[in-house]
Amino acid sequence: MTPLGGVAGPAVESAEDIDRPTRPAAPRRRIGSLEVLAGLLILLVILREPLSRVVSGPRLQTWTTVFVSVLVQAAPFLVFGVVLSAVIAVFVPRSFWAKALPSHPALAVPAAGLAGVVLPGCECGSVPIAGSLIRRGVTPAAALAFLLAAPAINPIVLTATVIAFPGRPEMAVARGVASLVVAVAMGWLWLRLGKAEWIRLPRRPDLDDASRARAFWAACRHDVMHAGGFLVVGAAAAATINVVVPAAWLQALAGDPVLSVITLAVLAVLLSICSEADAFVAASLTQFSLTARLVFLVVGPMVDLKLISMQAGMFGRRFAFRFAPATLAAAVLIGAGFGTVLL
């Protein structure tokens, strides 16, 4: 019966409606990386004959050779570095670093930079570790010196540099010394000019709140997904440069000392290659001088697109937009200086 005023009242549920259980909504199936990889493999099988005819060209064969050679040379260093970095990040107490560093901030900066020798791993892992050091009471200047030095002066990266440049061990020496100088200089600069409110302290739940085994695998997955993907992009870019860009252009850029340094510094920022693999990419850029390639190796682990985005997300945009340009300028100037003297 309709109430007065002609307005229908609320519908009354029957006993059958009340007793009927509510069905949960079916979860939406999301396409993940495994499905994408399977689809690509199926396409490769279906299109293997057309692709084989396309790849048979001499330029594409050269591209494939450079791409595969960079990946094959760099992959073992990448895997070993990621695993060892995860072991140290998870199983070494973070309070150890605060106790091991000098109490005076100016002395803690070079000590933290040298501590990067004992932490093999790429720059993707150094960012969350540096944030953890700050949370554990380490002065930000020392943590930032560690962040810059660890991906560039650890034994895995230096060994990869020696292998990538056979007969030129001075490349590894120059890379290690120049990178350490840049890291310490930026730490002291932050100690002098940096402000605490520019840093938003990060939190890494997958390392902080999980068991050690789960945190270890989470760190491995995180670093492999980030570093491995950028390694593939970097290898493809290096192969493309060697094949697509006219040799006359490269010779023109490589022939000018200033332009060659600037070109490879910008390339290092754009390619965002993992530090365990960038030496093999630099070695393939034979048109450029050793000094320009040294700048590429010094800039890459300290300033690139993925690092800027990671630093902005973990420490805040105010930090990243100040720290990244200053680090780039210091890396270019110091790297070119050491290249001129040592190479």
N, C-alpha and C positions, 0 to 999 in steps of 0.2 A: 504494500500500500504506500502510495506516495505521500510524503509529509506535506503539511500546509505550506503554501507558497510555491508549490510545484517543483521544488528542488529535491532531486533524488538523494537519499541518504547513502551511507557507505554500504557497499555490497557485503552480505553476510556469507562467510565461507561455510561450506558444508563440512560434515565430519570427514568425508572422504578426502576433501581438499586439505584438511588439517593434518591428517595422518599420512598423506603422500610425502615421501622424503624428497628433499630438494637435491637435484642432481648437480654436482659440481661442473663448472664449465670446463670443457675439454681444453687442455693446454695447446696453445698454438705451436705448430712445428716450425722451428726456425732453421733456416739453411746456414750451416756452419762451414768451417774451413774444410772439413773432411768431405762434405758433399761437393763443395766446389772443386776440390782436388780430384775426386772421382769423376766428375763431369768433364774436367779438362783431359783426364786420361782417356776417357771414352772418345772424346773428340779427336784426340791424337791418333787413336787406333783407326777411327773411321776415315780420317783425312790424311793417313800416313802417305799414300801415294802422291796426292797433290803437294803435300808439304815436302816430300823428298825431292820433287822436281824443283820447287822453289829454292830449297836450301842448297841445291847443287851448284848455284852460281858462285863464282870465286869470291865475291865480296861477302856474301852471307857465310860462306865457309870460313872466311877469316874471322867474321864476327863470332861464329860459333866456337872457333878455336880459342879466341881470346876469352870469351865468356866462361867456357868450361875450365880453362886453365886457371883463371883467377879463383873460381869456386873450389876446384880440387885442391889448390895450394892452401887456401885460407880456411877451409872447413875444419880440419883437425885442430888448428889453433883456436878457432871459435868455440868448438865443443869443449875442449879441455879448459879454456878460460872460463866459460860459463859454469861448468861443474865446480871448478875449484873456487870460483867467486862465491857460489852458493854455499859451499861448505864453510868458508870463512865467515860469510855473512850470518849464517844460522848457528854454527856451533862454537864460534868464538864470542864470549860475552862482550857486549858493547861497552860495559863499564871498564873493560880492560884498556880501551883506547884512552879514556879520560885519565886513568891512573898512569899510563905509560908516557903521556906527554908532559913536558915541563909546565910548571904552574904559571910562569911568566908568558903572557900572550905573544910577545915578540919572538921568544924562543920556541914557542909551541908551533909557530907557523912553519919554519923549515923542518922541524921534527916530524910534523904531520905530512909534509911533502915527501920526505924520505920514507915514511911509513907506507907510501904507495907501492914501494918495491915488493912488499910482502903480500899484496892483494892483487893477484892476477885476475883480470876480468875486464869487461868492456865498460864504457862510460855509462851504459844503461844501469848497471849495478851500482856504480859509485854514487849516483844521485840519491837513492834511498838510504844508502849507508851514511852518506854525509849528513842527511837529515837526522838519522838516528844518533849520530855523534853529537849534534847540536842539542837534541833532547836529553842526552846523558850528561850534559854540562860542559862539553868541549866548546871553547870559544869559537864563534862562527868563522873568524878569519882562518883558524887552523883547519876547521872542517872544509872550508872552501879550497884551501891549498891542497888538502887531501883529495877532494873531488876532481881537481884539475890534474894532479900528478898521477894518481893511481892508474888511470887508463893508458898512460903514455910511457911510464918508466918501469912498468912491471916486467919480470923476466920473459913472460910469454910474448909480449909485444916486441921487446928488443930482440929476442931470438927470431921472431918472424921477420923483423927488419933485416937481420943479418942474412937470412935465407933468401929473402926477396932481392937483395942487392949483393950477389956473390962477388967476392973480391973487393968489396967496399965496406969493411967494418966501421969505417969512420962515419957512415950514415947512421948506424945505431948509436954510436957515441954522441954524435951531434944531436940526434933526436932526444936522447935521454937527458943530456945536459941542458939543452935549450928548453925542453918541456918543464924540467924542474925549476929553472930560473923563472919562467913565466908563472908557474904555480906559486912560488914563494913571493914574487913581486906582487901578484894579485892579492895574496893573503895579507901582506903588509899594507897594500893600498886600501883594502877593506878595513883593516885595523885602524887606519888613519881617517878614512872618510865615510865608512859604512855606518848605517844607523840600524838599530835593532828592529825598529818598526817596519823596515823594508823586507824583513824575512817573516814569512808565515810558516811556522813549524809544521812539518809534514807528519803524517802517520801512515804506516804500512801494515794494515791488519793481517795480511797474509803471512807476514814474517813475525808480527808481534803476538798475535792471539792464537795461532795454530800450534800444533805439536811440531817437534823438530823435523820429523820425517815429512809431514805435510808442508811445512814451511820450506824445506829444502827443495821439494819438487815444484812448489809454487814459484820459488826464485828461479829455478832452471827454466820452467815454462815461460816466465816473464821475459827473461833475458834472451832465450832462444827466439821467441816470437818477435821481439823487437830487433835484436841484432841480426838474426838470420834473414829477416825480410829486407832490411836495409843493405845487407851484404849482396843479395841477389840484385837489388836495384843498382847498387854501385858497380857490380860486375857488368851488368847490362849497359850502364852508362859508359864505363871504360871501353867496352867493346864497340859501342856506337861511336864514340869519339875517334877511335882508331880507324873506323871504316867510313863513316858518313862525313865527318868534318873534312873539308879539303886540306890536303897536306900543306898547301901554300898558306892557308890561314894559320894553321898551327905553327908553321915555321916563322910566320910574321910575329905572332905573339911570343913564341919561344925565343926569338932573336933579340927581343928587347928585355933587358934585365928587370926593369920595373914592371912592365906589363905581364911578363911571365909569372912573377911572384904574385901579383894581384889576381891574375886569372886562376891560378891553382888555389889561392886562398878562398876565392869565391866558390870554386868548384868543390872544395872540401866542405864548405858550409852547406851547399846544395845537395851533395851526394849523401851525406850523413852515414858514412860507412863505419862499421864497428872497428875499433882500434886494433883488434887482433887480425884484421883482414886488409886494412887500408894500405899497408906496405906493398902488397902484391899489386894493388891497383896503381899506386904511385910508380912502381917499377915498370909498369906497362906504358907509362906516359914518357916514352923515350925521347920525344921531341924537346922536352923541357930540361933545363939545367938541373943539376943536383941541388942547388940552392932553392930553386922554385919547388922542387919535390920535397925538400926538407920542410919548407913552409907548409905545404900540403899536409905533411905528417904531424906537424906541431899544432896546426889549427884544428884539424879534424876531430881529435878526441876532446877538444875543449869547447869548440863553438860549432854547432851545426843545427839544422832545423829541428831534429828530434830532441836534441839537448835543450834548446831554447824552450820548446813546448813543454818538456818534462820539468824544467826548472820553474817555468811559469805556473804549472799546475801544482807543484809541490812546495815551492817557496813563495809564490806570488808573482804577479806581473810586474809590480814595482821593482822587485829584485831583478828579474830576468832582463827587463828593458834597460837597466843600468849596468848589470854585470856582464852581459854578453857582448855589447859593443866595446867595452873597455878591455875585455879579455881578447877579443879579435884583434884590436889594435896592438896590444902587447905581444900577442903571438906572432903577428906578421913582422913587427919590427925586430923582436929578439930572434925569431927563427931566421930571418934574412941576415942578421948580423952574424950569428953563429955559422950560417952557411957560407958566408963570405970568408970567414976566418978559417974554418976547419975543412971546408971542401974546395 
